[in-house]
Amino acid sequence: MTQFNFRFQKILDLKENEKDFAQIQMGDAIKKQEVGHRKNVEIYHKINDLERVKKEKQQNGINISELRMLENYIHQLQEQSVFSNRELVHLQTNVSKTQNHLQLKAQEEKTWGNLKQQELTLFEEQSKVAEQNFFDELASTRFYRTSKASSAERG
């Protein structure tokens, strides 16, 4: 019996590799987004902590230079927060792009996999037909020999 050989196996292998690579890219994009989100949250907490410290010091009395330093630092953190928010939007866009790319590659791989499955099914059906024809031919040859042998014995 002949073995099934998918003529587009190299293309299917390539599509599987492309999908695997797209999964890796998706994972990297998600990790970067999570890091960006954590960074954003850290900046937000620092700003809140410094605002609280500033209010406490204002109530207890603080010299102007220290107050200005605190306000400058809070302002720098707010600017970092704005930049971090922009970066987070960019990272989210990147996650969406890589997700769409992954879906496309998975769809392509599935298409080629389905083609392989269809060809395999057709190959198996043709093999069964060929095998059945072989056994039918064998049975008719045996029947012919048997009937010829019995008629020779009678006649």
N, CA, C and O atoms as a GROMACS GRO file, in nm:
protein
  620
    1MET      N    1   0.085  -0.118   0.000
    1MET     CA    2   0.000   0.000   0.000
    1MET      C    3   0.089   0.124   0.000
    1MET      O    4   0.186   0.132   0.075
    2THR      N    5   0.055   0.219  -0.083
    2THR     CA    6   0.135   0.340  -0.091
    2THR      C    7   0.105   0.432   0.026
    2THR      O    8  -0.005   0.430   0.082
    3GLN      N    9   0.204   0.510   0.062
    3GLN     CA   10   0.192   0.601   0.175
    3GLN      C   11   0.141   0.737   0.127
    3GLN      O   12   0.173   0.781   0.016
    4PHE      N   13   0.062   0.802   0.211
    4PHE     CA   14   0.008   0.934   0.176
    4PHE      C   15   0.119   1.037   0.178
    4PHE      O   16   0.198   1.043   0.272
    5ASN      N   17   0.124   1.118   0.073
    5ASN     CA   18   0.224   1.224   0.063
    5ASN      C   19   0.152   1.352   0.023
    5ASN      O   20   0.102   1.364  -0.089
    6PHE      N   21   0.147   1.448   0.115
    6PHE     CA   22   0.081   1.575   0.089
    6PHE      C   23   0.175   1.662   0.007
    6PHE      O   24   0.284   1.697   0.054
    7ARG      N   25   0.134   1.697  -0.113
    7ARG     CA   26   0.224   1.769  -0.204
    7ARG      C   27   0.255   1.911  -0.158
    7ARG      O   28   0.352   1.972  -0.204
    8PHE      N   29   0.173   1.966  -0.067
    8PHE     CA   30   0.195   2.102  -0.017
    8PHE      C   31   0.245   2.101   0.128
    8PHE      O   32   0.224   2.198   0.201
    9GLN      N   33   0.310   1.994   0.170
    9GLN     CA   34   0.353   1.980   0.310
    9GLN      C   35   0.449   2.093   0.349
    9GLN      O   36   0.443   2.143   0.462
   10LYS      N   37   0.537   2.133   0.258
   10LYS     CA   38   0.633   2.240   0.291
   10LYS      C   39   0.559   2.371   0.318
   10LYS      O   40   0.597   2.447   0.407
   11ILE      N   41   0.454   2.397   0.242
   11ILE     CA   42   0.374   2.519   0.264
   11ILE      C   43   0.304   2.510   0.399
   11ILE      O   44   0.301   2.607   0.474
   12LEU      N   45   0.247   2.393   0.429
   12LEU     CA   46   0.180   2.374   0.559
   12LEU      C   47   0.279   2.393   0.673
   12LEU      O   48   0.248   2.458   0.773
   13ASP      N   49   0.400   2.336   0.660
   13ASP     CA   50   0.503   2.354   0.763
   13ASP      C   51   0.539   2.501   0.780
   13ASP      O   52   0.555   2.549   0.892
   14LEU      N   53   0.551   2.573   0.667
   14LEU     CA   54   0.582   2.716   0.671
   14LEU      C   55   0.471   2.791   0.744
   14LEU      O   56   0.499   2.878   0.827
   15LYS      N   57   0.345   2.759   0.713
   15LYS     CA   58   0.231   2.827   0.777
   15LYS      C   59   0.228   2.796   0.926
   15LYS      O   60   0.194   2.884   1.006
   16GLU      N   61   0.262   2.675   0.966
   16GLU     CA   62   0.269   2.641   1.108
   16GLU      C   63   0.378   2.722   1.177
   16GLU      O   64   0.358   2.773   1.288
   17ASN      N   65   0.493   2.735   1.112
   17ASN     CA   66   0.603   2.814   1.169
   17ASN      C   67   0.566   2.961   1.181
   17ASN      O   68   0.597   3.026   1.280
   18GLU      N   69   0.498   3.013   1.078
   18GLU     CA   70   0.455   3.153   1.081
   18GLU      C   71   0.356   3.176   1.197
   18GLU      O   72   0.362   3.278   1.265
   19LYS      N   73   0.265   3.081   1.217
   19LYS     CA   74   0.168   3.092   1.326
   19LYS      C   75   0.240   3.087   1.461
   19LYS      O   76   0.209   3.164   1.552
   20ASP      N   77   0.336   2.995   1.475
   20ASP     CA   78   0.412   2.986   1.600
   20ASP      C   79   0.487   3.115   1.628
   20ASP      O   80   0.491   3.162   1.741
   21PHE      N   81   0.548   3.173   1.523
   21PHE     CA   82   0.620   3.299   1.540
   21PHE      C   83   0.524   3.412   1.578
   21PHE      O   84   0.557   3.496   1.661
   22ALA      N   85   0.406   3.413   1.517
   22ALA     CA   86   0.305   3.515   1.550
   22ALA      C   87   0.259   3.499   1.695
   22ALA      O   88   0.229   3.598   1.762
   23GLN      N   89   0.253   3.375   1.744
   23GLN     CA   90   0.217   3.353   1.885
   23GLN      C   91   0.324   3.409   1.977
   23GLN      O   92   0.293   3.468   2.081
   24ILE      N   93   0.450   3.391   1.940
   24ILE     CA   94   0.560   3.446   2.019
   24ILE      C   95   0.554   3.598   2.020
   24ILE      O   96   0.571   3.660   2.125
   25GLN      N   97   0.529   3.658   1.904
   25GLN     CA   98   0.518   3.804   1.896
   25GLN      C   99   0.401   3.853   1.981
   25GLN      O  100   0.412   3.956   2.048
   26MET      N  101   0.291   3.781   1.978
   26MET     CA  102   0.173   3.818   2.058
   26MET      C  103   0.209   3.814   2.207
   26MET      O  104   0.174   3.904   2.282
   27GLY      N  105   0.277   3.709   2.248
   27GLY     CA  106   0.319   3.698   2.387
   27GLY      C  107   0.410   3.812   2.429
   27GLY      O  108   0.394   3.869   2.537
   28ASP      N  109   0.505   3.846   2.343
   28ASP     CA  110   0.595   3.958   2.371
   28ASP      C  111   0.518   4.090   2.382
   28ASP      O  112   0.544   4.170   2.472
   29ALA      N  113   0.424   4.112   2.291
   29ALA     CA  114   0.346   4.236   2.292
   29ALA      C  115   0.264   4.246   2.421
   29ALA      O  116   0.253   4.353   2.480
   30ILE      N  117   0.206   4.134   2.464
   30ILE     CA  118   0.127   4.134   2.588
   30ILE      C  119   0.217   4.161   2.708
   30ILE      O  120   0.179   4.237   2.798
   31LYS      N  121   0.336   4.100   2.711
   31LYS     CA  122   0.429   4.124   2.822
   31LYS      C  123   0.468   4.272   2.828
   31LYS      O  124   0.471   4.331   2.936
   32LYS      N  125   0.498   4.331   2.712
   32LYS     CA  126   0.535   4.472   2.709
   32LYS      C  127   0.420   4.560   2.757
   32LYS      O  128   0.440   4.659   2.827
   33GLN      N  129   0.299   4.523   2.718
   33GLN     CA  130   0.182   4.600   2.761
   33GLN      C  131   0.164   4.590   2.914
   33GLN      O  132   0.133   4.689   2.979
   34GLU      N  133   0.185   4.471   2.969
   34GLU     CA  134   0.173   4.454   3.113
   34GLU      C  135   0.279   4.536   3.187
   34GLU      O  136   0.250   4.598   3.290
   35VAL      N  137   0.400   4.536   3.135
   35VAL     CA  138   0.508   4.616   3.196
   35VAL      C  139   0.471   4.764   3.190
   35VAL      O  140   0.487   4.837   3.288
   36GLY      N  141   0.422   4.810   3.075
   36GLY     CA  142   0.381   4.950   3.060
   36GLY      C  143   0.269   4.986   3.156
   36GLY      O  144   0.268   5.095   3.212
   37HIS      N  145   0.176   4.895   3.173
   37HIS     CA  146   0.064   4.919   3.266
   37HIS      C  147   0.115   4.928   3.411
   37HIS      O  148   0.074   5.017   3.486
   38ARG      N  149   0.204   4.836   3.448
   38ARG     CA  150   0.260   4.841   3.584
   38ARG      C  151   0.337   4.971   3.607
   38ARG      O  152   0.327   5.033   3.713
   39LYS      N  153   0.414   5.012   3.507
   39LYS     CA  154   0.491   5.138   3.517
   39LYS      C  155   0.396   5.256   3.536
   39LYS      O  156   0.421   5.344   3.617
   40ASN      N  157   0.287   5.255   3.460
   40ASN     CA  158   0.187   5.360   3.469
   40ASN      C  159   0.125   5.366   3.609
   40ASN      O  160   0.106   5.473   3.666
   41VAL      N  161   0.093   5.250   3.663
   41VAL     CA  162   0.034   5.242   3.797
   41VAL      C  163   0.134   5.290   3.902
   41VAL      O  164   0.096   5.362   3.996
   42GLU      N  165   0.260   5.252   3.888
   42GLU     CA  166   0.364   5.297   3.982
   42GLU      C  167   0.375   5.449   3.983
   42GLU      O  168   0.383   5.511   4.089
   43ILE      N  169   0.377   5.509   3.866
   43ILE     CA  170   0.385   5.656   3.857
   43ILE      C  171   0.264   5.719   3.924
   43ILE      O  172   0.277   5.815   3.999
   44TYR      N  173   0.147   5.664   3.898
   44TYR     CA  174   0.024   5.715   3.958
   44TYR      C  175   0.031   5.709   4.111
   44TYR      O  176  -0.007   5.804   4.179
   45HIS      N  177   0.081   5.597   4.165
   45HIS     CA  178   0.093   5.583   4.311
   45HIS      C  179   0.197   5.681   4.368
   45HIS      O  180   0.176   5.738   4.475
   46LYS      N  181   0.307   5.701   4.296
   46LYS     CA  182   0.408   5.797   4.342
   46LYS      C  183   0.349   5.937   4.350
   46LYS      O  184   0.372   6.009   4.447
   47ILE      N  185   0.273   5.975   4.246
   47ILE     CA  186   0.211   6.108   4.244
   47ILE      C  187   0.118   6.124   4.363
   47ILE      O  188   0.121   6.225   4.433
   48ASN      N  189   0.033   6.023   4.386
   48ASN     CA  190  -0.061   6.030   4.499
   48ASN      C  191   0.011   6.038   4.633
   48ASN      O  192  -0.028   6.114   4.721
   49ASP      N  193   0.117   5.957   4.648
   49ASP     CA  194   0.194   5.960   4.773
   49ASP      C  195   0.258   6.097   4.795
   49ASP      O  196   0.256   6.150   4.906
   50LEU      N  197   0.315   6.153   4.689
   50LEU     CA  198   0.380   6.284   4.702
   50LEU      C  199   0.278   6.395   4.729
   50LEU      O  200   0.307   6.488   4.804
   51GLU      N  201   0.161   6.386   4.668
   51GLU     CA  202   0.055   6.485   4.695
   51GLU      C  203   0.014   6.478   4.842
   51GLU      O  204  -0.008   6.581   4.906
   52ARG      N  205   0.005   6.357   4.896
   52ARG     CA  206  -0.030   6.339   5.037
   52ARG      C  207   0.080   6.396   5.127
   52ARG      O  208   0.052   6.465   5.225
   53VAL      N  209   0.206   6.365   5.092
   53VAL     CA  210   0.318   6.417   5.170
   53VAL      C  211   0.320   6.570   5.165
   53VAL      O  212   0.344   6.635   5.267
   54LYS      N  213   0.295   6.626   5.049
   54LYS     CA  214   0.293   6.772   5.031
   54LYS      C  215   0.187   6.835   5.121
   54LYS      O  216   0.213   6.935   5.187
   55LYS      N  217   0.067   6.778   5.125
   55LYS     CA  218  -0.040   6.831   5.209
   55LYS      C  219  -0.005   6.822   5.357
   55LYS      O  220  -0.028   6.916   5.433
   56GLU      N  221   0.053   6.709   5.396
   56GLU     CA  222   0.093   6.693   5.537
   56GLU      C  223   0.196   6.797   5.575
   56GLU      O  224   0.188   6.859   5.681
   57LYS      N  225   0.295   6.816   5.489
   57LYS     CA  226   0.401   6.912   5.519
   57LYS      C  227   0.348   7.056   5.519
   57LYS      O  228   0.393   7.139   5.597
   58GLN      N  229   0.251   7.083   5.430
   58GLN     CA  230   0.193   7.217   5.428
   58GLN      C  231   0.118   7.245   5.558
   58GLN      O  232   0.119   7.358   5.608
   59GLN      N  233   0.053   7.143   5.612
   59GLN     CA  234  -0.021   7.162   5.737
   59GLN      C  235   0.075   7.180   5.854
   59GLN      O  236   0.045   7.255   5.948
   60ASN      N  237   0.189   7.112   5.851
   60ASN     CA  238   0.285   7.121   5.961
   60ASN      C  239   0.386   7.232   5.941
   60ASN      O  240   0.464   7.264   6.031
   61GLY      N  241   0.386   7.290   5.826
   61GLY     CA  242   0.481   7.398   5.797
   61GLY      C  243   0.599   7.345   5.719
   61GLY      O  244   0.660   7.245   5.756
   62ILE      N  245   0.631   7.412   5.610
   62ILE     CA  246   0.739   7.368   5.521
   62ILE      C  247   0.803   7.494   5.461
   62ILE      O  248   0.735   7.593   5.437
   63ASN      N  249   0.934   7.487   5.438
   63ASN     CA  250   0.995   7.604   5.375
   63ASN      C  251   0.970   7.601   5.224
   63ASN      O  252   0.945   7.496   5.166
   64ILE      N  253   0.976   7.717   5.164
   64ILE     CA  254   0.939   7.736   5.024
   64ILE      C  255   1.023   7.651   4.930
   64ILE      O  256   0.970   7.593   4.835
   65SER      N  257   1.152   7.642   4.953
   65SER     CA  258   1.239   7.566   4.861
   65SER      C  259   1.203   7.418   4.861
   65SER      O  260   1.203   7.353   4.756
   66GLU      N  261   1.172   7.365   4.978
   66GLU     CA  262   1.133   7.224   4.984
   66GLU      C  263   0.997   7.202   4.915
   66GLU      O  264   0.977   7.102   4.847
   67LEU      N  265   0.906   7.297   4.933
   67LEU     CA  266   0.775   7.289   4.868
   67LEU      C  267   0.791   7.294   4.715
   67LEU      O  268   0.724   7.219   4.643
   68ARG      N  269   0.879   7.382   4.668
   68ARG     CA  270   0.902   7.391   4.523
   68ARG      C  271   0.964   7.263   4.469
   68ARG      O  272   0.929   7.217   4.360
   69MET      N  273   1.056   7.206   4.544
   69MET     CA  274   1.118   7.080   4.501
   69MET      C  275   1.012   6.970   4.490
   69MET      O  276   1.010   6.893   4.394
   70LEU      N  277   0.925   6.963   4.590
   70LEU     CA  278   0.817   6.864   4.586
   70LEU      C  279   0.725   6.888   4.466
   70LEU      O  280   0.688   6.794   4.396
   71GLU      N  281   0.688   7.013   4.444
   71GLU     CA  282   0.600   7.045   4.331
   71GLU      C  283   0.668   7.016   4.197
   71GLU      O  284   0.603   6.966   4.104
   72ASN      N  285   0.796   7.046   4.186
   72ASN     CA  286   0.870   7.015   4.063
   72ASN      C  287   0.874   6.864   4.038
   72ASN      O  288   0.856   6.817   3.926
   73TYR      N  289   0.900   6.789   4.144
   73TYR     CA  290   0.905   6.644   4.132
   73TYR      C  291   0.767   6.589   4.092
   73TYR      O  292   0.758   6.501   4.006
   74ILE      N  293   0.662   6.640   4.153
   74ILE     CA  294   0.526   6.597   4.118
   74ILE      C  295   0.498   6.631   3.971
   74ILE      O  296   0.439   6.551   3.899
   75HIS      N  297   0.540   6.748   3.928
   75HIS     CA  298   0.520   6.790   3.789
   75HIS      C  299   0.595   6.696   3.693
   75HIS      O  300   0.542   6.657   3.589
   76GLN      N  301   0.719   6.661   3.730
   76GLN     CA  302   0.795   6.567   3.646
   76GLN      C  303   0.724   6.431   3.637
   76GLN      O  304   0.717   6.370   3.530
   77LEU      N  305   0.673   6.386   3.750
   77LEU     CA  306   0.601   6.258   3.751
   77LEU      C  307   0.473   6.266   3.666
   77LEU      O  308   0.437   6.170   3.599
   78GLN      N  309   0.406   6.380   3.670
   78GLN     CA  310   0.286   6.397   3.588
   78GLN      C  311   0.321   6.392   3.439
   78GLN      O  312   0.248   6.335   3.358
   79GLU      N  313   0.435   6.454   3.403
   79GLU     CA  314   0.480   6.448   3.265
   79GLU      C  315   0.515   6.304   3.226
   79GLU      O  316   0.484   6.259   3.116
   80GLN      N  317   0.580   6.232   3.318
   80GLN     CA  318   0.610   6.091   3.293
   80GLN      C  319   0.481   6.011   3.276
   80GLN      O  320   0.473   5.919   3.194
   81SER      N  321   0.380   6.047   3.354
   81SER     CA  322   0.251   5.979   3.346
   81SER      C  323   0.187   6.001   3.209
   81SER      O  324   0.133   5.908   3.150
   82VAL      N  325   0.194   6.124   3.160
   82VAL     CA  326   0.139   6.154   3.026
   82VAL      C  327   0.214   6.072   2.920
   82VAL      O  328   0.152   6.011   2.833
   83PHE      N  329   0.345   6.072   2.930
   83PHE     CA  330   0.426   5.995   2.835
   83PHE      C  331   0.395   5.846   2.848
   83PHE      O  332   0.382   5.776   2.748
   84SER      N  333   0.383   5.799   2.971
   84SER     CA  334   0.354   5.658   2.996
   84SER      C  335   0.216   5.620   2.940
   84SER      O  336   0.199   5.511   2.887
   85ASN      N  337   0.119   5.710   2.952
   85ASN     CA  338  -0.014   5.684   2.895
   85ASN      C  339  -0.008   5.672   2.743
   85ASN      O  340  -0.072   5.586   2.684
   86ARG      N  341   0.070   5.760   2.680
   86ARG     CA  342   0.088   5.753   2.534
   86ARG      C  343   0.154   5.621   2.494
   86ARG      O  344   0.114   5.556   2.397
   87GLU      N  345   0.255   5.585   2.570
   87GLU     CA  346   0.325   5.460   2.543
   87GLU      C  347   0.231   5.341   2.561
   87GLU      O  348   0.235   5.245   2.484
   88LEU      N  349   0.147   5.348   2.662
   88LEU     CA  350   0.051   5.240   2.688
   88LEU      C  351  -0.049   5.227   2.572
   88LEU      O  352  -0.084   5.116   2.531
   89VAL      N  353  -0.094   5.340   2.519
   89VAL     CA  354  -0.184   5.337   2.403
   89VAL      C  355  -0.113   5.271   2.285
   89VAL      O  356  -0.171   5.190   2.213
   90HIS      N  357   0.013   5.308   2.265
   90HIS     CA  358   0.092   5.248   2.157
   90HIS      C  359   0.107   5.097   2.178
   90HIS      O  360   0.094   5.020   2.083
   91LEU      N  361   0.133   5.056   2.301
   91LEU     CA  362   0.148   4.913   2.331
   91LEU      C  363   0.017   4.837   2.310
   91LEU      O  364   0.017   4.724   2.261
   92GLN      N  365  -0.094   4.900   2.345
   92GLN     CA  366  -0.224   4.837   2.324
   92GLN      C  367  -0.254   4.821   2.174
   92GLN      O  368  -0.309   4.720   2.130
   93THR      N  369  -0.215   4.922   2.097
   93THR     CA  370  -0.231   4.915   1.952
   93THR      C  371  -0.146   4.802   1.895
   93THR      O  372  -0.189   4.728   1.806
   94ASN      N  373  -0.026   4.789   1.948
   94ASN     CA  374   0.064   4.682   1.904
   94ASN      C  375   0.005   4.544   1.937
   94ASN      O  376   0.015   4.451   1.857
   95VAL      N  377  -0.055   4.531   2.055
   95VAL     CA  378  -0.118   4.405   2.092
   95VAL      C  379  -0.230   4.373   1.993
   95VAL      O  380  -0.244   4.259   1.949
   96SER      N  381  -0.309   4.473   1.959
   96SER     CA  382  -0.419   4.451   1.863
   96SER      C  383  -0.365   4.408   1.727
   96SER      O  384  -0.420   4.317   1.663
   97LYS      N  385  -0.259   4.473   1.682
   97LYS     CA  386  -0.200   4.437   1.553
   97LYS      C  387  -0.147   4.294   1.554
   97LYS      O  388  -0.173   4.217   1.462
   98THR      N  389  -0.074   4.260   1.660
   98THR     CA  390  -0.019   4.124   1.666
   98THR      C  391  -0.130   4.020   1.681
   98THR      O  392  -0.117   3.908   1.632
   99GLN      N  393  -0.237   4.057   1.748
   99GLN     CA  394  -0.351   3.965   1.762
   99GLN      C  395  -0.415   3.941   1.625
   99GLN      O  396  -0.447   3.827   1.591
  100ASN      N  397  -0.434   4.047   1.548
  100ASN     CA  398  -0.490   4.033   1.414
  100ASN      C  399  -0.398   3.950   1.324
  100ASN      O  400  -0.444   3.866   1.246
  101HIS      N  401  -0.267   3.974   1.337
  101HIS     CA  402  -0.168   3.900   1.259
  101HIS      C  403  -0.173   3.751   1.296
  101HIS      O  404  -0.168   3.664   1.209
  102LEU      N  405  -0.183   3.723   1.426
  102LEU     CA  406  -0.191   3.585   1.472
  102LEU      C  407  -0.318   3.517   1.419
  102LEU      O  408  -0.313   3.401   1.376
  103GLN      N  409  -0.429   3.587   1.422
  103GLN     CA  410  -0.553   3.530   1.370
  103GLN      C  411  -0.540   3.496   1.222
  103GLN      O  412  -0.586   3.392   1.176
  104LEU      N  413  -0.477   3.586   1.146
  104LEU     CA  414  -0.456   3.563   1.004
  104LEU      C  415  -0.370   3.439   0.982
  104LEU      O  416  -0.402   3.355   0.898
  105LYS      N  417  -0.260   3.428   1.056
  105LYS     CA  418  -0.169   3.315   1.038
  105LYS      C  419  -0.236   3.184   1.082
  105LYS      O  420  -0.214   3.080   1.020
  106ALA      N  421  -0.316   3.189   1.187
  106ALA     CA  422  -0.387   3.068   1.232
  106ALA      C  423  -0.489   3.026   1.127
  106ALA      O  424  -0.508   2.906   1.102
  107GLN      N  425  -0.554   3.123   1.066
  107GLN     CA  426  -0.653   3.094   0.962
  107GLN      C  427  -0.584   3.031   0.839
  107GLN      O  428  -0.634   2.934   0.782
  108GLU      N  429  -0.469   3.087   0.800
  108GLU     CA  430  -0.395   3.032   0.687
  108GLU      C  431  -0.352   2.888   0.715
  108GLU      O  432  -0.364   2.800   0.630
  109GLU      N  433  -0.301   2.865   0.836
  109GLU     CA  434  -0.258   2.730   0.872
  109GLU      C  435  -0.376   2.634   0.870
  109GLU      O  436  -0.364   2.520   0.824
  110LYS      N  437  -0.490   2.679   0.920
  110LYS     CA  438  -0.608   2.593   0.923
  110LYS      C  439  -0.654   2.560   0.780
  110LYS      O  440  -0.695   2.448   0.753
  111THR      N  441  -0.648   2.658   0.691
  111THR     CA  442  -0.686   2.636   0.552
  111THR      C  443  -0.600   2.526   0.489
  111THR      O  444  -0.652   2.434   0.426
  112TRP      N  445  -0.469   2.536   0.507
  112TRP     CA  446  -0.379   2.435   0.450
  112TRP      C  447  -0.397   2.302   0.521
  112TRP      O  448  -0.387   2.197   0.458
  113GLY      N  449  -0.422   2.305   0.652
  113GLY     CA  450  -0.446   2.181   0.725
  113GLY      C  451  -0.573   2.112   0.677
  113GLY      O  452  -0.578   1.989   0.665
  114ASN      N  453  -0.677   2.192   0.650
  114ASN     CA  454  -0.802   2.135   0.597
  114ASN      C  455  -0.779   2.074   0.459
  114ASN      O  456  -0.833   1.967   0.429
  115LEU      N  457  -0.700   2.141   0.376
  115LEU     CA  458  -0.669   2.086   0.244
  115LEU      C  459  -0.597   1.953   0.258
  115LEU      O  460  -0.627   1.858   0.186
  116LYS      N  461  -0.503   1.946   0.351
  116LYS     CA  462  -0.431   1.820   0.374
  116LYS      C  463  -0.529   1.711   0.420
  116LYS      O  464  -0.522   1.598   0.373
  117GLN      N  465  -0.618   1.747   0.510
  117GLN     CA  466  -0.716   1.650   0.559
  117GLN      C  467  -0.807   1.600   0.446
  117GLN      O  468  -0.838   1.482   0.438
  118GLN      N  469  -0.849   1.692   0.360
  118GLN     CA  470  -0.935   1.654   0.247
  118GLN      C  471  -0.861   1.558   0.153
  118GLN      O  472  -0.916   1.457   0.108
  119GLU      N  473  -0.735   1.591   0.125
  119GLU     CA  474  -0.657   1.504   0.037
  119GLU      C  475  -0.630   1.369   0.102
  119GLU      O  476  -0.631   1.267   0.034
  120LEU      N  477  -0.608   1.368   0.232
  120LEU     CA  478  -0.587   1.242   0.305
  120LEU      C  479  -0.713   1.157   0.299
  120LEU      O  480  -0.706   1.036   0.277
  121THR      N  481  -0.828   1.218   0.320
  121THR     CA  482  -0.955   1.146   0.313
  121THR      C  483  -0.976   1.088   0.174
  121THR      O  484  -1.015   0.972   0.161
  122LEU      N  485  -0.951   1.167   0.071
  122LEU     CA  486  -0.963   1.120  -0.067
  122LEU      C  487  -0.866   1.005  -0.093
  122LEU      O  488  -0.903   0.905  -0.155
  123PHE      N  489  -0.743   1.018  -0.045
  123PHE     CA  490  -0.642   0.913  -0.061
  123PHE      C  491  -0.687   0.784   0.007
  123PHE      O  492  -0.674   0.675  -0.050
  124GLU      N  493  -0.741   0.796   0.128
  124GLU     CA  494  -0.787   0.677   0.201
  124GLU      C  495  -0.904   0.611   0.128
  124GLU      O  496  -0.911   0.488   0.118
  125GLU      N  497  -0.997   0.693   0.076
  125GLU     CA  498  -1.110   0.637   0.001
  125GLU      C  499  -1.062   0.566  -0.125
  125GLU      O  500  -1.110   0.457  -0.156
  126GLN      N  501  -0.969   0.627  -0.197
  126GLN     CA  502  -0.915   0.564  -0.318
  126GLN      C  503  -0.840   0.436  -0.285
  126GLN      O  504  -0.847   0.338  -0.360
  127SER      N  505  -0.769   0.435  -0.173
  127SER     CA  506  -0.697   0.314  -0.130
  127SER      C  507  -0.795   0.203  -0.097
  127SER      O  508  -0.772   0.087  -0.131
  128LYS      N  509  -0.904   0.238  -0.031
  128LYS     CA  510  -1.006   0.137   0.001
  128LYS      C  511  -1.068   0.080  -0.126
  128LYS      O  512  -1.089  -0.041  -0.136
  129VAL      N  513  -1.097   0.168  -0.223
  129VAL     CA  514  -1.154   0.122  -0.350
  129VAL      C  515  -1.055   0.030  -0.421
  129VAL      O  516  -1.094  -0.075  -0.472
  130ALA      N  517  -0.928   0.070  -0.425
  130ALA     CA  518  -0.826  -0.012  -0.492
  130ALA      C  519  -0.811  -0.146  -0.420
  130ALA      O  520  -0.799  -0.250  -0.485
  131GLU      N  521  -0.812  -0.143  -0.287
  131GLU     CA  522  -0.802  -0.267  -0.210
  131GLU      C  523  -0.924  -0.356  -0.235
  131GLU      O  524  -0.910  -0.477  -0.252
  132GLN      N  525  -1.043  -0.296  -0.238
  132GLN     CA  526  -1.164  -0.374  -0.264
  132GLN      C  527  -1.162  -0.434  -0.404
  132GLN      O  528  -1.201  -0.549  -0.424
  133ASN      N  529  -1.116  -0.356  -0.502
  133ASN     CA  530  -1.104  -0.407  -0.640
  133ASN      C  531  -1.006  -0.524  -0.646
  133ASN      O  532  -1.030  -0.622  -0.716
  134PHE      N  533  -0.895  -0.513  -0.571
  134PHE     CA  534  -0.796  -0.620  -0.567
  134PHE      C  535  -0.858  -0.747  -0.511
  134PHE      O  536  -0.842  -0.855  -0.568
  135PHE      N  537  -0.931  -0.734  -0.399
  135PHE     CA  538  -0.993  -0.852  -0.338
  135PHE      C  539  -1.106  -0.907  -0.426
  135PHE      O  540  -1.126  -1.029  -0.432
  136ASP      N  541  -1.180  -0.820  -0.493
  136ASP     CA  542  -1.283  -0.867  -0.586
  136ASP      C  543  -1.220  -0.946  -0.700
  136ASP      O  544  -1.270  -1.051  -0.739
  137GLU      N  545  -1.110  -0.893  -0.753
  137GLU     CA  546  -1.039  -0.962  -0.861
  137GLU      C  547  -0.985  -1.096  -0.814
  137GLU      O  548  -0.991  -1.196  -0.885
  138LEU      N  549  -0.932  -1.097  -0.693
  138LEU     CA  550  -0.879  -1.220  -0.634
  138LEU      C  551  -0.991  -1.322  -0.616
  138LEU      O  552  -0.974  -1.440  -0.647
  139ALA      N  553  -1.106  -1.276  -0.567
  139ALA     CA  554  -1.220  -1.366  -0.545
  139ALA      C  555  -1.273  -1.420  -0.678
  139ALA      O  556  -1.306  -1.538  -0.687
  140SER      N  557  -1.281  -1.336  -0.780
  140SER     CA  558  -1.333  -1.385  -0.908
  140SER      C  559  -1.234  -1.481  -0.973
  140SER      O  560  -1.275  -1.578  -1.036
  141THR      N  561  -1.103  -1.454  -0.957
  141THR     CA  562  -1.003  -1.547  -1.011
  141THR      C  563  -1.014  -1.682  -0.941
  141THR      O  564  -1.009  -1.786  -1.006
  142ARG      N  565  -1.029  -1.682  -0.810
  142ARG     CA  566  -1.042  -1.804  -0.732
  142ARG      C  567  -1.170  -1.879  -0.773
  142ARG      O  568  -1.171  -2.000  -0.790
  143PHE      N  569  -1.280  -1.800  -0.787
  143PHE     CA  570  -1.406  -1.862  -0.828
  143PHE      C  571  -1.394  -1.927  -0.966
  143PHE      O  572  -1.442  -2.038  -0.989
  144TYR      N  573  -1.328  -1.855  -1.057
  144TYR     CA  574  -1.310  -1.906  -1.193
  144TYR      C  575  -1.228  -2.035  -1.189
  144TYR      O  576  -1.264  -2.132  -1.256
  145ARG      N  577  -1.118  -2.037  -1.113
  145ARG     CA  578  -1.033  -2.156  -1.103
  145ARG      C  579  -1.110  -2.273  -1.040
  145ARG      O  580  -1.102  -2.388  -1.085
  146THR      N  581  -1.185  -2.238  -0.933
  146THR     CA  582  -1.259  -2.341  -0.863
  146THR      C  583  -1.366  -2.400  -0.954
  146THR      O  584  -1.383  -2.522  -0.958
  147SER      N  585  -1.438  -2.315  -1.026
  147SER     CA  586  -1.544  -2.365  -1.114
  147SER      C  587  -1.485  -2.443  -1.232
  147SER      O  588  -1.545  -2.540  -1.277
  148LYS      N  589  -1.370  -2.402  -1.281
  148LYS     CA  590  -1.306  -2.472  -1.392
  148LYS      C  591  -1.255  -2.609  -1.344
  148LYS      O  592  -1.263  -2.708  -1.416
  149ALA      N  593  -1.203  -2.609  -1.220
  149ALA     CA  594  -1.152  -2.735  -1.166
  149ALA      C  595  -1.267  -2.832  -1.142
  149ALA      O  596  -1.253  -2.952  -1.167
  150SER      N  597  -1.380  -2.783  -1.092
  150SER     CA  598  -1.492  -2.872  -1.068
  150SER      C  599  -1.554  -2.923  -1.198
  150SER      O  600  -1.599  -3.037  -1.204
  151SER      N  601  -1.557  -2.839  -1.302
  151SER     CA  602  -1.613  -2.884  -1.429
  151SER      C  603  -1.519  -2.984  -1.496
  151SER      O  604  -1.564  -3.073  -1.568
  152ALA      N  605  -1.390  -2.970  -1.472
  152ALA     CA  606  -1.294  -3.065  -1.528
  152ALA      C  607  -1.307  -3.200  -1.458
  152ALA      O  608  -1.290  -3.304  -1.522
  153GLU      N  609  -1.337  -3.200  -1.330
  153GLU     CA  610  -1.354  -3.324  -1.255
  153GLU      C  611  -1.482  -3.394  -1.298
  153GLU      O  612  -1.485  -3.517  -1.303
  154ARG      N  613  -1.585  -3.319  -1.330
  154ARG     CA  614  -1.713  -3.376  -1.373
  154ARG      C  615  -1.708  -3.423  -1.516
  154ARG      O  616  -1.771  -3.522  -1.553
  155GLY      N  617  -1.635  -3.353  -1.595
  155GLY     CA  618  -1.646  -3.375  -1.736
  155GLY      C  619  -1.543  -3.456  -1.797
  155GLY      O  620  -1.546  -3.480  -1.918
   0.00000   0.00000   0.00000
